[in-house]
Amino acid sequence: MSNLSVMNKADAKLDFLSLGALVVRLDPGIIPFEYAHSLDLHVSGGEFNVSANLSRAFGQRTAVASAMVDYPIGAKIESEVRRMGVEAFYKRFAHDGVRGPNMAHVYSDRGQGLRAPVVFYNRSNEAAALLDEASFDWDAIFDGGVRWFHSGGIFSALSPSIPSLIIKAMKKAKSQGAVISFDLNYREKLWKSIAASSTNPQEEAQRVLSSIVEHVDVLIGNEEDLQMGLGLKGPEVHKADKLDPSSFYAMMETVSKRFPSIKAVATTMREVKSTNRHRWSAVLYLNGKGYQAPTCDLDIYDRVGGGVGFASGLIYGLLDGRSPEEALRLGWAHGALLTSYPGDTTMATLAQVEALAQGGSARIQR
């Protein structure tokens, strides 16, 4: 793995650009859906959330490229994108008043104790799935310079036209000097929904994701993502300790040989004691060396967004020129804090993230 080189801030108009689907998450809290009388609405999207977190918590100049439908749900999402300080590049779609196209809905309760969270989707006739290579003017979007470009595996699985869109954007981003990151997020249900009946969905996912990862500098994903999503062979290790990074490290040589452009791989590690109690750590492999964050106990309020919170803090650290240890700790700390808030995006400040990264605690601040 070669060294990671980040463009100087003065040489770009944007620090970070993400490409992905915007969604609304409907959340009944700890009440199961069939008993719920009200739902909170959170604006979300795996790629957008990184842009939002980097803007609000870390003061970065960020943007998102996505699909937008001109109807009230779209207007709600646009309002939240603006509130988080994220610039938007939209491919716009008209809604027919009946069937769409739609902004996707994700349904997720919080669970409680030994009752796990429940997640399901309505991505029928989703506008983001209609995006293709012609949807965006990348020359205009990258005009002035972008330091970091990001996308993810969930977005890749929305339709057959999306992977070529991602690759086109990655090539443009790399040609003007951006670091390219990708969150694998292998989701079997999504790949089954778009794979042709004559193909093996997992093999199709591995083919598509591998073609994207060939262009990536920083990969977010654990050993299961690497094996299931990319078809990489890993050690047959039964880990009694889910916070042991040894099998993750053992796969790094395989990653380097298969994808020589990759300069860093990172992931969270968690041991779920109950829905509301996790053991939490994270690991980074950068420039041929492994780093592990501290381990802490998390009292979970809402676990959705913790992994993206980790990616956001890590990316900020690397953009800001921090050491690998510091960047990893910032990701670990921000991901931990994000699980203490409702919703999918951050409510943390940089000072709070840095305090926890440096060994702070939950003592009252007076």
C-alpha positions as CSV (number, residue, x, y, z in Angstrom):
1,M,0.0,0.0,0.0
2,S,1.4,3.4,-1.0
3,N,1.1,6.6,1.0
4,L,-2.1,8.6,1.1
5,S,-1.7,12.1,-0.3
6,V,-4.4,14.7,0.3
7,M,-4.8,17.9,-1.8
8,N,-4.1,21.2,0.1
9,K,-7.2,22.9,1.3
10,A,-6.3,26.2,-0.5
11,D,-6.2,24.3,-3.8
12,A,-9.9,23.3,-3.7
13,K,-13.3,24.9,-3.3
14,L,-14.8,21.7,-1.7
15,D,-13.2,19.5,1.0
16,F,-15.6,16.6,0.4
17,L,-18.2,15.5,-2.1
18,S,-20.4,12.4,-1.8
19,L,-22.6,10.6,-4.4
20,G,-25.5,8.6,-3.1
21,A,-29.2,8.3,-2.4
22,L,-31.1,10.6,-0.1
23,V,-33.8,8.9,2.0
24,V,-36.2,9.6,4.9
25,R,-36.0,7.2,7.9
26,L,-39.3,6.8,9.8
27,D,-38.6,6.0,13.5
28,P,-41.2,5.0,16.2
29,G,-38.5,5.0,18.9
30,I,-38.7,2.0,21.1
31,I,-42.3,1.2,20.1
32,P,-42.7,-1.7,17.6
33,F,-44.2,-0.4,14.3
34,E,-47.4,-2.3,14.6
35,Y,-48.1,-0.5,18.0
36,A,-46.8,2.9,17.0
37,H,-49.1,6.0,16.8
38,S,-46.4,8.5,15.7
39,L,-43.1,8.4,13.8
40,D,-40.1,10.7,13.9
41,L,-38.8,11.6,10.4
42,H,-35.0,11.7,9.9
43,V,-33.4,12.7,6.6
44,S,-30.6,10.3,5.9
45,G,-28.5,8.5,3.3
46,G,-25.2,6.7,3.9
47,E,-23.2,9.0,1.6
48,F,-25.0,12.2,2.5
49,N,-24.6,11.5,6.2
50,V,-20.8,11.7,5.8
51,S,-21.2,15.1,4.1
52,A,-23.5,16.4,6.8
53,N,-21.3,15.2,9.6
54,L,-18.2,16.7,8.1
55,S,-20.0,20.0,7.6
56,R,-21.7,20.3,11.0
57,A,-19.2,18.7,13.4
58,F,-15.9,19.3,11.6
59,G,-16.4,22.6,9.7
60,Q,-15.6,21.2,6.3
61,R,-16.9,22.5,2.9
62,T,-19.0,19.6,1.7
63,A,-21.5,18.7,-1.0
64,V,-23.7,15.8,-2.1
65,A,-24.8,14.7,-5.6
66,S,-28.1,12.9,-5.6
67,A,-31.6,12.5,-7.1
68,M,-34.3,14.9,-6.0
69,V,-38.1,14.6,-6.5
70,D,-40.1,17.8,-6.7
71,Y,-42.8,17.0,-4.1
72,P,-43.3,17.6,-0.4
73,I,-41.0,14.8,0.8
74,G,-38.3,16.1,-1.5
75,A,-38.8,19.6,-0.1
76,K,-38.3,18.3,3.4
77,I,-35.1,16.6,2.4
78,E,-33.8,19.6,0.6
79,S,-34.4,21.8,3.7
80,E,-32.4,19.4,5.9
81,V,-29.5,19.3,3.4
82,R,-29.4,23.1,3.6
83,R,-29.7,23.1,7.4
84,M,-26.6,20.8,7.6
85,G,-24.6,23.2,5.5
86,V,-24.2,20.8,2.6
87,E,-24.1,22.1,-1.0
88,A,-26.4,20.1,-3.3
89,F,-26.1,19.0,-6.9
90,Y,-29.4,17.4,-7.9
91,K,-30.8,15.5,-10.8
92,R,-34.4,16.5,-10.5
93,F,-37.5,14.4,-11.2
94,A,-41.2,15.3,-11.3
95,H,-43.6,13.3,-9.2
96,D,-46.7,12.0,-11.0
97,G,-48.9,12.5,-7.9
98,V,-49.6,8.8,-7.6
99,R,-46.7,6.4,-8.1
100,G,-43.6,8.5,-8.2
101,P,-40.7,8.4,-8.7
102,N,-40.2,8.6,-5.0
103,M,-37.6,9.4,-2.4
104,A,-37.0,6.1,-0.6
105,H,-38.4,5.4,2.9
106,V,-36.4,3.4,5.5
107,Y,-38.3,2.2,8.5
108,S,-36.3,1.5,11.6
109,D,-37.3,1.2,15.3
110,R,-34.7,1.5,18.1
111,G,-35.3,-1.8,19.8
112,Q,-34.7,-2.0,23.5
113,G,-32.6,-4.3,25.8
114,L,-32.7,-7.9,24.3
115,R,-35.2,-6.8,21.6
116,A,-33.2,-6.0,18.5
117,P,-33.9,-3.0,16.2
118,V,-36.1,-3.8,13.2
119,V,-35.3,-2.3,9.8
120,F,-37.2,-2.6,6.5
121,Y,-37.5,-0.5,3.3
122,N,-39.7,0.9,0.7
123,R,-37.4,1.7,-2.3
124,S,-40.1,1.1,-4.9
125,N,-39.7,3.4,-7.9
126,E,-36.9,5.2,-6.2
127,A,-35.6,8.3,-8.0
128,A,-32.0,7.6,-7.1
129,A,-32.2,4.2,-8.9
130,L,-33.0,6.1,-12.1
131,L,-29.6,7.9,-12.1
132,D,-27.1,7.1,-14.8
133,E,-23.8,8.3,-16.3
134,A,-25.5,11.2,-17.9
135,S,-27.2,12.5,-14.8
136,F,-24.5,15.0,-13.6
137,D,-22.1,17.5,-15.2
138,W,-18.9,16.3,-13.4
139,D,-16.8,18.9,-15.2
140,A,-18.9,21.7,-13.6
141,I,-19.2,20.0,-10.2
142,F,-15.4,19.4,-9.9
143,D,-14.6,22.9,-11.2
144,G,-12.4,24.6,-8.6
145,G,-11.2,21.4,-7.1
146,V,-12.5,18.7,-4.7
147,R,-10.2,17.1,-2.1
148,W,-12.1,13.9,-1.3
149,F,-14.8,12.0,-3.1
150,H,-17.0,9.3,-1.5
151,S,-19.7,6.8,-2.4
152,G,-20.9,3.4,-1.1
153,G,-22.1,-0.1,-1.6
154,I,-25.8,0.4,-0.8
155,F,-26.1,3.1,-3.5
156,S,-24.2,0.7,-5.9
157,A,-27.0,-1.9,-5.4
158,L,-30.0,0.3,-6.3
159,S,-30.0,-0.4,-10.0
160,P,-27.7,-1.7,-12.9
161,S,-27.0,1.9,-14.0
162,I,-25.5,3.1,-10.8
163,P,-22.1,1.4,-10.8
164,S,-21.0,3.0,-14.1
165,L,-22.2,6.4,-12.7
166,I,-20.0,5.9,-9.6
167,I,-17.0,4.8,-11.6
168,K,-17.3,7.8,-14.0
169,A,-17.4,10.1,-11.0
170,M,-14.4,8.4,-9.4
171,K,-12.3,8.7,-12.5
172,K,-13.1,12.4,-12.8
173,A,-12.4,12.9,-9.1
174,K,-9.0,11.1,-9.3
175,S,-8.0,13.0,-12.4
176,Q,-8.2,16.2,-10.5
177,G,-6.4,14.9,-7.4
178,A,-9.1,13.8,-5.0
179,V,-8.8,11.0,-2.6
180,I,-11.4,8.3,-3.3
181,S,-13.2,6.5,-0.5
182,F,-15.9,3.8,-0.6
183,D,-18.0,2.2,2.2
184,L,-18.6,-1.4,1.1
185,N,-21.8,-1.9,3.1
186,Y,-22.7,-5.3,1.5
187,R,-26.4,-5.9,1.7
188,E,-27.6,-9.2,0.4
189,K,-31.3,-8.3,0.1
190,L,-30.5,-5.3,-2.1
191,W,-28.3,-7.3,-4.5
192,K,-30.9,-10.0,-4.7
193,S,-33.5,-7.4,-5.8
194,I,-31.5,-6.3,-8.9
195,A,-29.6,-9.4,-9.9
196,A,-30.9,-11.1,-13.0
197,S,-32.6,-14.4,-12.3
198,S,-29.9,-16.3,-14.2
199,T,-27.1,-14.9,-12.1
200,N,-25.9,-15.6,-8.6
201,P,-26.6,-12.3,-6.7
202,Q,-23.5,-12.6,-4.5
203,E,-21.3,-13.2,-7.6
204,E,-22.9,-10.2,-9.3
205,A,-22.3,-8.1,-6.2
206,Q,-18.7,-9.2,-6.1
207,R,-18.2,-8.4,-9.8
208,V,-19.8,-5.0,-9.5
209,L,-18.2,-3.9,-6.2
210,S,-14.7,-5.2,-7.4
211,S,-15.0,-3.0,-10.5
212,I,-15.7,0.0,-8.3
213,V,-13.1,-0.7,-5.7
214,E,-10.3,-0.8,-8.3
215,H,-10.5,3.0,-8.3
216,V,-10.6,3.4,-4.5
217,D,-7.9,4.8,-2.1
218,V,-9.6,4.4,1.2
219,L,-12.0,1.4,1.8
220,I,-14.4,1.2,4.7
221,G,-15.5,-2.4,5.5
222,N,-14.9,-5.2,7.9
223,E,-13.7,-8.7,7.1
224,E,-17.2,-10.0,6.3
225,D,-17.8,-7.1,3.8
226,L,-14.4,-7.9,2.2
227,Q,-15.2,-11.6,1.9
228,M,-18.9,-11.4,1.0
229,G,-18.8,-8.2,-1.1
230,L,-15.5,-8.6,-2.8
231,G,-15.0,-12.4,-2.8
232,L,-11.7,-12.1,-1.0
233,K,-10.5,-15.1,0.9
234,G,-9.9,-14.6,4.6
235,P,-8.5,-16.7,7.4
236,E,-10.9,-19.3,8.8
237,V,-10.7,-17.8,12.2
238,H,-13.4,-18.1,14.8
239,K,-13.1,-15.0,16.9
240,A,-14.4,-15.4,20.4
241,D,-13.4,-11.8,20.8
242,K,-15.2,-9.6,18.3
243,L,-12.8,-6.8,19.2
244,D,-9.8,-8.7,18.1
245,P,-8.4,-7.2,14.9
246,S,-6.2,-10.1,14.0
247,S,-8.3,-11.6,11.2
248,F,-8.9,-8.1,9.8
249,Y,-5.1,-7.5,9.6
250,A,-4.6,-11.0,8.1
251,M,-6.7,-10.0,5.1
252,M,-4.7,-6.9,4.3
253,E,-2.1,-8.6,2.2
254,T,-4.9,-10.1,0.1
255,V,-6.5,-6.7,-0.3
256,S,-3.2,-5.1,-1.4
257,K,-2.6,-7.8,-4.0
258,R,-6.1,-7.7,-5.4
259,F,-6.5,-3.9,-5.3
260,P,-3.1,-2.2,-5.5
261,S,-4.7,1.3,-5.6
262,I,-6.0,0.9,-2.0
263,K,-4.0,2.8,0.5
264,A,-6.1,2.4,3.7
265,V,-8.8,0.1,5.0
266,A,-10.8,0.9,8.2
267,T,-13.8,-0.4,10.1
268,T,-15.6,-0.3,13.4
269,M,-15.6,-3.3,15.7
270,R,-18.4,-3.8,18.1
271,E,-19.6,-6.5,20.5
272,V,-23.3,-6.3,21.1
273,K,-24.2,-7.1,24.7
274,S,-27.7,-5.8,24.2
275,T,-29.5,-3.3,21.9
276,N,-28.5,-0.5,24.4
277,R,-25.0,-1.7,25.4
278,H,-22.1,-2.3,23.0
279,R,-18.4,-2.7,23.4
280,W,-16.9,-0.4,20.8
281,S,-13.6,-0.1,19.0
282,A,-12.2,0.6,15.5
283,V,-9.2,-0.4,13.4
284,L,-7.3,1.2,10.6
285,Y,-4.7,-0.2,8.2
286,L,-2.7,2.6,6.6
287,N,0.6,2.6,4.7
288,G,1.3,-1.1,5.7
289,K,0.7,-0.6,9.4
290,G,-2.3,-1.5,11.6
291,Y,-3.8,0.8,14.3
292,Q,-6.5,0.0,16.8
293,A,-8.6,2.5,18.7
294,P,-9.4,2.2,22.4
295,T,-12.2,0.0,23.6
296,C,-15.1,1.5,25.5
297,D,-18.7,0.6,26.6
298,L,-21.4,2.5,24.7
299,D,-24.8,3.2,26.2
300,I,-26.8,3.3,22.9
301,Y,-29.7,5.7,22.3
302,D,-29.9,5.1,18.5
303,R,-27.4,2.9,16.8
304,V,-28.2,4.0,13.3
305,G,-25.4,6.1,11.9
306,G,-22.6,5.0,14.2
307,G,-20.5,3.4,11.4
308,V,-20.9,6.5,9.2
309,G,-20.1,8.6,12.2
310,F,-16.8,6.7,12.4
311,A,-16.1,7.2,8.7
312,S,-16.7,10.9,9.0
313,G,-14.3,11.5,11.9
314,L,-11.6,9.3,10.3
315,I,-11.9,11.2,7.0
316,Y,-11.8,14.5,8.8
317,G,-8.6,13.4,10.5
318,L,-7.0,12.4,7.2
319,L,-8.2,15.6,5.5
320,D,-6.8,17.7,8.4
321,G,-3.3,16.0,8.2
322,R,-3.6,14.3,11.6
323,S,-1.5,11.2,12.3
324,P,-3.1,7.8,11.6
325,E,-3.6,7.3,15.4
326,E,-5.3,10.7,15.7
327,A,-7.5,10.2,12.7
328,L,-8.6,6.7,13.9
329,R,-9.4,8.1,17.4
330,L,-11.4,10.9,15.9
331,G,-13.5,8.4,13.9
332,W,-13.9,6.2,16.9
333,A,-14.9,9.1,19.2
334,H,-17.4,10.6,16.7
335,G,-19.0,7.3,15.9
336,A,-19.4,6.7,19.6
337,L,-21.0,10.1,20.2
338,L,-23.4,9.7,17.3
339,T,-25.0,6.7,18.9
340,S,-26.0,8.9,21.8
341,Y,-28.3,11.1,19.6
342,P,-31.6,10.5,17.8
343,G,-31.4,10.4,14.1
344,D,-28.7,9.5,11.6
345,T,-26.6,12.6,11.5
346,T,-24.4,14.4,14.1
347,M,-25.2,16.7,16.9
348,A,-21.6,16.7,18.2
349,T,-19.1,19.6,18.1
350,L,-15.5,19.2,17.2
351,A,-14.4,20.1,20.7
352,Q,-16.6,17.2,22.1
353,V,-15.1,14.8,19.6
354,E,-11.6,15.8,20.3
355,A,-12.1,15.6,24.1
356,L,-13.4,12.0,23.8
357,A,-10.7,11.1,21.4
358,Q,-8.1,12.3,23.9
359,G,-9.6,10.3,26.7
360,G,-12.5,12.4,27.9
361,S,-15.4,11.1,29.9
362,A,-19.1,11.7,30.4
363,R,-18.5,13.8,33.6
364,I,-20.9,16.8,33.6
365,Q,-19.5,20.0,32.0
366,R,-20.1,23.1,34.1
